[in-house]
Amino acid sequence: MIKKLKQKFVFFFMLIITIMLIAIFGLVIYFTGNSFEKESIRTMQNIGRGPHSFKTPAPNEPTSGMRFPYFSLLLNEDGTLASVEGGYYDLSDKEFLQKLADTVLASSKETGVLKEYNLRYCRLRLPAAGQEARLGNTDLGESGDFGESSDSEGSGDSGESSGIGESGDSGESAGTEQGSATGQASAERIIFADVSSEISALHSLIRTCILIGILCFFFFLALSLLLSKWAVRPLEQAWEQQRQFVSDASHELKTPLTVILTNAEMLQDPAHNEEEKNSFSANILTMAAQMRGLVENLLELARVDNGAVKHSFQPLDFSQLISEVLLPFEPLYYEKGLKLISSLEASICLNGNPEYLTQVISILLDNAQKYAAPASVVEVHLMRTGKSCLFSIKNAGEEIPPADQKNIYKRFYRMDKARTMNHSYGLGLAIAQNIVAKHKGKIWCTSQEQINTFFVSLPL
């Protein structure tokens, strides 16, 4: 049962951790990709509105900053290519560029990605009044219809575009072909940007997240195994105590039941005389009384465990309560040749259950008269100590070993390993400890120089 509980704990713990890791890394990847996309589209839109401020040098030109790999296509009203711009790519293949333009025009989206080319596009509609001015600013060479570029970098006869291809031939091709578009008004600009670096960065981020996720998984798996042991330990201890309790209770009940059955069988045997039968009956009564006391103690322990102590707390005079409990014990001590003396500080009041506190004092007084040395003195003291009171019972007797000083509060634990029939069931101190704990107090004992002292500290 405990093993299955640990397995369930680990399973649900790791299930929650796995879901959290997937959610966290998924959000990181999503927002990173979204940020890349927004930044790229924003840059492309800025390029479309002011291309000269974003002019990219040719691949063989030295640069001082980061390159943005883009190129733009200026289209006529009928969708044909009017102008190209951008120095990062070889833009001499006009059929390919027209194919890209047709693919974008076939889509109804303003922005998107052409996955087969790893290109992101952004469409910008040019205002009618500014179309001719836009065309006048394109680097198409000396075509009369388009006008000279204000930023022309080549000679007047070369016809090179500042951003088309890498060689002069490419520039001439572009200038010649665009010159054929004379008289056609341009209507739309399409900016293309390479997304290979974005995809590579995202793939690298995904690999990193997977690696971190695997490491986190095994870390939390080891942590869950440790936590399962810690979380189940109280239940495991309670389970072990319950098993021990059932075993001890069965052992305590088995002996008197065996005696009762044996004597009952002998009573039915006609071979025994009247005196023997009376002895058998007395044995049955003795064992029955012992069983009754054991059962009553078990029921009392169960009531304390179920929290019956807390249900009737009330203000009480603890000094007066102890004085009343001592009175019936004085004759018992006198008969055993023991002397009972008390020193109680008056008017010590606290909040508690008088019935159960009486039981604690009775248990300690009963143990003292059972285990006190013959003709010895038993001392009872009560004093105020700050915000609490200290009750103690001291008697001379056999010393309690340090190991037993902690174990004597366990159920059915007795220093007498032979379990002699002295009407002691090993439950008294367990009941007393539970009652004191319900009152938020402490109980402990000391043993030195043949003097045993039990202390009970209760808050005022």
KEZA-589619 format. One record per residue (C-alpha): chain; residue number from 1; x, z, y. Coordinates in Angstrom, 3 decimals, padded with zeros to 6 digits. Each point is the difference from the previous one (the first is absolute). Layout:
unit  pos  xx  zz  yy
A  NUM  X  Z  Y
...
This chain:
unit  pos  xx  zz  yy
A  1  000.000  000.000  000.000
A  2  002.767  000.950  002.458
A  3  001.947  -003.155  -000.903
A  4  -003.027  -002.213  000.635
A  5  -000.612  001.748  003.305
A  6  003.589  -000.709  001.075
A  7  -000.364  -003.653  -001.009
A  8  -003.212  -000.338  002.022
A  9  001.656  001.646  002.988
A  10  002.954  -002.416  -000.147
A  11  -002.303  -003.009  -000.516
A  12  -002.259  000.693  002.984
A  13  002.936  001.056  002.187
A  14  001.869  -003.234  -000.727
A  15  -003.198  -002.042  000.400
A  16  -000.466  001.386  003.511
A  17  003.681  -000.496  000.844
A  18  -000.053  -003.594  -001.298
A  19  -003.088  -000.859  002.036
A  20  001.577  001.552  003.094
A  21  003.289  -001.871  -000.483
A  22  -001.792  -003.321  -000.524
A  23  -002.163  000.616  003.069
A  24  002.950  001.033  002.199
A  25  002.318  -002.841  -001.020
A  26  -002.875  -002.483  000.090
A  27  -000.832  001.012  003.566
A  28  003.671  -000.188  000.993
A  29  000.295  -003.530  -001.401
A  30  -003.329  -001.089  001.498
A  31  000.700  001.298  003.501
A  32  003.571  -001.335  -000.073
A  33  -001.199  -003.482  -000.964
A  34  -002.793  000.213  002.561
A  35  002.506  001.019  002.667
A  36  002.265  -002.928  -000.910
A  37  -002.931  -002.387  000.228
A  38  -001.275  001.301  003.347
A  39  003.458  -000.034  001.544
A  40  000.627  -003.525  -001.247
A  41  -003.346  -001.286  001.318
A  42  000.558  001.730  003.353
A  43  003.415  -001.649  000.324
A  44  -001.433  -003.390  -000.964
A  45  -002.757  000.346  002.592
A  46  002.559  000.875  002.663
A  47  002.041  -003.042  -001.007
A  48  -003.096  -002.161  000.295
A  49  -000.682  001.262  003.508
A  50  003.611  -000.241  001.188
A  51  002.212  -001.924  -002.432
A  52  003.107  -000.234  002.190
A  53  000.445  003.769  000.100
A  54  000.114  -000.024  -003.802
A  55  002.149  -003.077  -000.568
A  56  001.970  000.432  -003.231
A  57  003.531  -001.414  -000.240
A  58  000.987  -002.481  -002.623
A  59  001.460  001.354  -003.255
A  60  003.585  -000.867  001.030
A  61  -000.300  001.508  003.475
A  62  001.389  003.500  000.635
A  63  -002.616  002.674  000.775
A  64  000.207  003.486  001.417
A  65  -003.279  001.333  -001.407
A  66  -002.403  -000.322  -002.908
A  67  -001.388  -003.445  -000.766
A  68  -003.721  -000.571  -000.357
A  69  -000.406  -002.959  -002.400
A  70  -002.861  -002.041  001.468
A  71  -001.004  -003.465  001.110
A  72  -003.099  -001.268  001.763
A  73  -002.030  -003.192  -000.115
A  74  -001.914  -001.345  002.980
A  75  -002.953  -002.104  -001.129
A  76  -002.123  -002.611  001.701
A  77  -003.789  000.153  000.080
A  78  -000.187  -002.149  -003.140
A  79  002.369  002.356  -001.899
A  80  003.037  -002.250  000.142
A  81  003.397  001.419  000.784
A  82  000.908  -000.109  003.661
A  83  003.058  002.210  000.220
A  84  002.162  002.381  -002.025
A  85  002.049  002.974  001.111
A  86  002.426  002.413  -001.661
A  87  003.685  -000.093  -000.816
A  88  000.151  002.043  -003.189
A  89  -001.233  -002.802  -002.287
A  90  000.757  -003.684  -000.516
A  91  -003.197  -001.518  001.391
A  92  000.856  -003.675  -000.594
A  93  -002.582  -000.492  -002.808
A  94  -003.095  -000.786  002.083
A  95  -002.130  -000.871  -003.045
A  96  000.593  003.480  -001.371
A  97  -000.789  001.579  003.374
A  98  -003.222  -002.031  000.251
A  99  -000.904  001.180  -003.511
A  100  000.484  003.606  001.107
A  101  -002.177  -000.626  003.043
A  102  -002.755  -001.612  -002.093
A  103  000.064  002.930  -002.432
A  104  -000.438  002.477  002.848
A  105  -002.723  -002.069  001.701
A  106  -001.902  -000.108  -003.287
A  107  -000.231  003.784  000.110
A  108  -002.475  001.797  002.254
A  109  002.318  002.999  000.487
A  110  001.973  000.495  003.184
A  111  002.860  001.655  -001.909
A  112  001.050  -000.138  -003.614
A  113  002.803  -000.543  -002.483
A  114  000.972  -003.171  -001.833
A  115  001.306  001.695  -003.137
A  116  001.515  -003.147  -001.513
A  117  002.295  -000.304  003.030
A  118  000.363  003.712  000.891
A  119  -001.229  -000.803  003.493
A  120  -002.412  001.924  002.230
A  121  -001.893  -002.029  002.588
A  122  -001.786  000.859  003.207
A  123  -002.304  -002.461  001.763
A  124  -000.312  000.053  003.780
A  125  -002.513  -002.119  001.935
A  126  001.591  -001.303  003.191
A  127  -002.062  000.061  003.234
A  128  -001.023  -003.469  001.175
A  129  001.522  000.387  003.460
A  130  003.352  000.968  -001.393
A  131  000.399  -002.614  -002.697
A  132  002.003  -002.466  002.111
A  133  002.170  002.776  001.360
A  134  000.622  001.207  -003.553
A  135  001.033  -003.465  -001.037
A  136  002.281  -000.221  003.013
A  137  001.834  003.114  -001.233
A  138  000.664  -001.280  -003.513
A  139  003.484  -001.143  -000.919
A  140  -000.766  -003.586  -001.022
A  141  002.757  -001.849  001.847
A  142  -000.609  -002.596  002.714
A  143  -003.350  -001.436  -001.135
A  144  -001.809  -001.099  003.109
A  145  -003.386  001.229  -001.133
A  146  001.125  003.555  -000.712
A  147  002.442  000.422  002.897
A  148  003.439  001.549  -000.024
A  149  000.485  003.447  -001.374
A  150  000.882  002.526  002.610
A  151  002.330  001.657  -002.519
A  152  001.531  -003.167  -001.399
A  153  003.378  000.855  -001.458
A  154  001.139  -003.456  -001.024
A  155  000.713  -003.165  002.003
A  156  -002.743  -002.231  001.307
A  157  000.704  -002.715  -002.600
A  158  000.196  002.182  -003.051
A  159  -003.687  000.943  -000.172
A  160  000.906  003.203  -001.861
A  161  -002.448  002.883  -000.193
A  162  001.564  003.428  000.454
A  163  -001.711  001.251  -003.094
A  164  -000.390  -002.914  -002.403
A  165  002.426  -000.159  -002.861
A  166  003.710  000.489  000.099
A  167  001.272  -003.522  000.770
A  168  -000.422  -002.517  002.765
A  169  -001.700  -002.459  -002.358
A  170  -002.767  002.441  -000.676
A  171  -000.543  000.451  003.713
A  172  -000.223  -003.772  000.541
A  173  -002.476  -000.342  -002.826
A  174  -002.152  002.689  001.453
A  175  000.178  -001.442  003.503
A  176  -000.856  -003.513  -001.172
A  177  -002.901  001.027  -002.164
A  178  -001.457  002.365  002.567
A  179  000.349  -002.698  002.649
A  180  -002.520  -002.086  -001.928
A  181  -002.599  002.592  000.814
A  182  -000.092  -001.152  003.625
A  183  -003.330  000.489  001.633
A  184  -001.340  002.402  -002.613
A  185  -000.896  003.432  001.349
A  186  001.272  002.918  -002.088
A  187  -002.655  002.588  -000.982
A  188  001.524  002.590  -002.319
A  189  003.290  001.708  -000.807
A  190  000.839  001.312  -003.475
A  191  002.885  002.461  -000.365
A  192  001.581  000.448  -003.411
A  193  002.240  002.929  -000.969
A  194  001.965  000.607  -003.188
A  195  -001.302  003.027  -001.961
A  196  002.703  -000.023  -002.670
A  197  001.727  003.013  001.576
A  198  -003.310  001.881  000.142
A  199  -000.714  -000.712  -003.647
A  200  003.529  001.011  -000.957
A  201  -000.281  003.219  002.010
A  202  -003.364  000.832  -001.590
A  203  001.337  -000.713  -003.493
A  204  002.962  002.260  000.720
A  205  -002.368  002.694  001.282
A  206  -002.162  -000.323  -003.129
A  207  003.053  000.351  -002.256
A  208  001.119  003.054  001.964
A  209  -003.475  001.560  -000.211
A  210  -000.159  -000.619  -003.744
A  211  003.408  001.609  -000.504
A  212  -000.907  002.993  002.169
A  213  -003.379  000.224  -001.751
A  214  001.635  000.121  -003.443
A  215  002.434  002.704  001.140
A  216  -002.845  001.982  001.585
A  217  -002.078  -000.388  -003.158
A  218  002.659  001.516  -002.230
A  219  000.760  002.702  002.576
A  220  -003.650  001.042  000.198
A  221  -000.292  -000.254  -003.783
A  222  002.765  002.576  -000.392
A  223  -001.584  002.075  002.764
A  224  -003.419  -000.154  -001.689
A  225  001.480  001.220  -003.274
A  226  001.478  003.015  001.798
A  227  -003.208  000.611  001.944
A  228  -002.101  -000.229  -003.166
A  229  002.012  002.816  -001.546
A  230  -000.353  002.070  003.167
A  231  -003.724  -000.729  000.436
A  232  -000.916  000.663  -003.632
A  233  002.186  003.102  -000.370
A  234  -002.741  002.491  001.113
A  235  -002.478  -001.613  -002.358
A  236  002.601  -000.032  -002.769
A  237  000.666  003.694  000.557
A  238  -003.729  000.759  000.048
A  239  -000.455  -002.005  -003.191
A  240  002.846  001.866  -001.679
A  241  -001.385  003.327  001.175
A  242  -003.407  -000.916  -001.352
A  243  001.469  -000.897  -003.378
A  244  001.967  003.243  -000.043
A  245  -003.089  001.900  001.100
A  246  -002.134  -001.424  -002.816
A  247  002.772  000.682  -002.508
A  248  000.460  003.592  001.157
A  249  -003.734  000.670  000.238
A  250  -000.476  -001.360  -003.519
A  251  002.808  002.230  -001.230
A  252  -001.463  003.069  001.725
A  253  -003.449  -000.668  -001.468
A  254  001.219  -000.975  -003.437
A  255  001.442  003.429  -000.899
A  256  -003.092  002.124  000.786
A  257  -002.275  -002.588  -001.593
A  258  002.086  000.096  -003.171
A  259  -000.187  003.828  -000.028
A  260  -003.764  -000.077  000.552
A  261  -000.595  -002.537  -002.793
A  262  002.241  001.893  -002.420
A  263  -001.698  003.343  000.671
A  264  -003.457  -001.601  -000.185
A  265  000.794  -001.419  -003.452
A  266  001.269  003.376  -001.173
A  267  -003.179  001.642  001.258
A  268  -002.003  -002.201  -002.345
A  269  002.132  000.992  -002.966
A  270  -001.904  002.761  -001.977
A  271  003.270  001.267  -001.435
A  272  000.806  001.801  003.257
A  273  -001.355  003.472  000.706
A  274  -001.822  001.128  003.126
A  275  003.078  001.354  001.765
A  276  001.864  -003.296  -000.394
A  277  -003.018  -001.914  001.230
A  278  -000.133  002.200  003.104
A  279  003.658  -000.813  000.611
A  280  -000.712  -003.719  -000.357
A  281  -002.871  000.289  002.506
A  282  002.255  001.818  002.468
A  283  002.592  -002.766  -000.296
A  284  -002.655  -002.614  000.689
A  285  -001.183  001.867  003.100
A  286  003.569  000.381  001.262
A  287  000.776  -003.694  -000.396
A  288  -003.342  -000.985  001.510
A  289  000.725  002.157  003.057
A  290  003.432  -001.592  000.302
A  291  -001.523  -003.478  -000.168
A  292  -002.579  000.999  002.597
A  293  002.740  001.186  002.363
A  294  001.941  -003.224  -000.527
A  295  -003.055  -002.176  000.635
A  296  -000.857  001.985  003.138
A  297  003.540  -000.468  001.288
A  298  -000.187  -003.731  -000.697
A  299  -003.297  -000.279  001.853
A  300  001.411  001.999  002.898
A  301  003.035  -002.278  000.175
A  302  -002.270  -003.048  000.001
A  303  -002.080  001.435  002.860
A  304  003.131  000.666  002.054
A  305  001.292  -003.532  -000.651
A  306  -003.337  -001.460  001.118
A  307  000.297  001.692  003.401
A  308  -002.548  002.788  -000.448
A  309  002.316  002.344  001.927
A  310  -000.405  -001.789  003.332
A  311  -003.778  -000.023  -000.051
A  312  -000.442  003.609  001.134
A  313  002.822  000.904  002.370
A  314  -000.856  002.810  002.401
A  315  001.784  002.536  002.213
A  316  000.961  003.097  -001.998
A  317  002.051  003.177  000.228
A  318  002.764  -000.640  -002.524
A  319  001.304  003.571  000.232
A  320  -003.419  001.393  -000.929
A  321  -000.400  -002.578  -002.785
A  322  003.271  001.062  -001.669
A  323  -000.947  003.675  000.250
A  324  -003.277  -000.691  -001.802
A  325  001.750  -002.011  -002.749
A  326  002.533  002.796  -000.607
A  327  -002.620  002.655  -000.772
A  328  -001.095  -001.188  -003.504
A  329  003.650  -000.574  -001.023
A  330  001.119  003.576  000.712
A  331  -001.559  001.460  -003.195
A  332  001.456  -002.852  -002.072
A  333  003.479  000.661  001.362
A  334  -000.431  003.743  -000.549
A  335  -000.957  -000.525  -003.672
A  336  003.167  -002.073  -000.572
A  337  002.194  002.627  001.652
A  338  000.729  -002.168  003.044
A  339  -000.096  001.078  003.623
A  340  -001.687  -002.269  002.534
A  341  000.887  000.477  003.663
A  342  -001.008  -002.133  002.956
A  343  001.096  -000.556  003.579
A  344  -002.505  -002.184  001.861
A  345  000.079  -000.863  003.671
A  346  -003.487  000.536  001.372
A  347  -002.364  -002.571  001.538
A  348  001.692  -003.172  -001.184
A  349  -002.733  -002.644  000.214
A  350  000.045  -003.587  -001.191
A  351  -002.329  -002.843  -000.903
A  352  -000.530  -000.416  -003.751
A  353  -002.165  000.371  -003.059
A  354  -000.308  003.724  -000.854
A  355  -000.994  -000.635  -003.635
A  356  003.013  -002.151  -000.799
A  357  002.466  002.096  001.995
A  358  -001.227  002.993  -002.007
A  359  000.765  -001.978  -003.138
A  360  003.577  -000.711  001.180
A  361  000.676  003.702  000.639
A  362  -001.583  000.948  -003.345
A  363  002.155  -002.514  -001.901
A  364  003.199  001.343  001.580
A  365  -001.010  003.659  -000.591
A  366  -000.931  -000.758  -003.616
A  367  003.341  -001.755  -000.637
A  368  001.865  002.923  001.582
A  369  -001.586  002.576  -002.335
A  370  000.593  -002.261  -003.033
A  371  003.699  -000.609  000.591
A  372  001.085  003.133  001.920
A  373  002.541  002.285  -001.632
A  374  -001.496  003.178  -001.521
A  375  -000.483  002.927  002.427
A  376  001.075  -002.199  002.934
A  377  -001.397  -000.395  003.494
A  378  -001.915  -003.055  001.218
A  379  000.087  -000.502  003.765
A  380  -002.548  -001.992  002.018
A  381  000.806  -000.976  003.600
A  382  -001.778  -001.958  002.746
A  383  001.485  -000.771  003.408
A  384  -000.415  -002.396  002.894
A  385  002.789  -002.585  000.470
A  386  -000.563  -002.076  003.140
A  387  -002.923  -002.388  -000.552
A  388  -000.382  000.962  -003.664
A  389  -000.256  003.047  -002.224
A  390  002.156  000.876  -003.011
A  391  -001.436  001.685  -003.080
A  392  002.401  001.178  -002.741
A  393  -000.090  001.825  -003.348
A  394  003.252  001.462  -001.339
A  395  000.561  001.489  -003.433
A  396  002.918  000.895  -002.248
A  397  000.283  -002.007  -003.190
A  398  001.808  -002.744  -001.839
A  399  001.585  -002.467  002.385
A  400  -001.530  -003.453  000.329
A  401  002.637  -002.737  -000.471
A  402  000.400  -002.428  002.944
A  403  -001.379  -002.897  -002.061
A  404  -003.113  001.978  -000.932
A  405  -000.603  001.026  003.608
A  406  -001.228  -003.563  000.639
A  407  -001.589  -000.665  -003.377
A  408  -002.193  003.114  -000.171
A  409  -002.563  -001.727  002.258
A  410  -000.544  -002.775  -002.532
A  411  -003.138  000.116  -002.100
A  412  000.371  001.762  -003.356
A  413  003.642  000.777  000.782
A  414  001.193  003.380  -001.267
A  415  003.458  001.449  -000.260
A  416  -001.027  001.274  -003.419
A  417  000.633  -003.148  -002.024
A  418  -001.550  001.586  -003.088
A  419  -003.391  000.110  001.775
A  420  -000.846  003.518  -001.129
A  421  -003.607  001.017  000.242
A  422  000.085  002.263  003.047
A  423  -003.056  -001.546  001.702
A  424  002.307  -002.024  002.229
A  425  -000.793  -003.703  000.022
A  426  002.586  -001.204  002.499
A  427  -002.713  -001.040  002.474
A  428  -000.066  002.930  002.431
A  429  002.885  -001.022  002.224
A  430  -001.088  -003.659  -000.104
A  431  -003.425  001.071  001.316
A  432  001.622  002.253  002.628
A  433  002.293  -002.778  001.222
A  434  -002.910  -002.454  000.354
A  435  -002.071  002.534  001.951
A  436  002.897  000.813  002.340
A  437  000.662  -003.716  000.522
A  438  -003.657  -000.532  000.958
A  439  000.504  002.685  002.662
A  440  003.090  -001.919  001.249
A  441  002.254  002.840  -001.117
A  442  002.984  000.412  -002.330
A  443  000.715  002.133  -003.059
A  444  003.432  000.686  -001.474
A  445  001.967  002.666  -001.810
A  446  003.453  001.561  -000.042
A  447  001.729  001.855  -002.800
A  448  003.218  001.988  000.299
A  449  001.368  003.275  -001.362
A  450  -002.967  000.411  -002.346
A  451  -002.455  -000.152  002.922
A  452  -002.608  -002.778  000.117
A  453  -001.872  -000.685  003.240
A  454  -002.830  -002.466  000.574
A  455  -000.726  -001.123  003.570
A  456  -003.097  -001.631  001.483
A  457  000.152  -001.353  003.566
A  458  -003.280  -000.965  001.685
A  459  -000.595  -001.376  003.525
A  460  -001.968  002.187  002.379
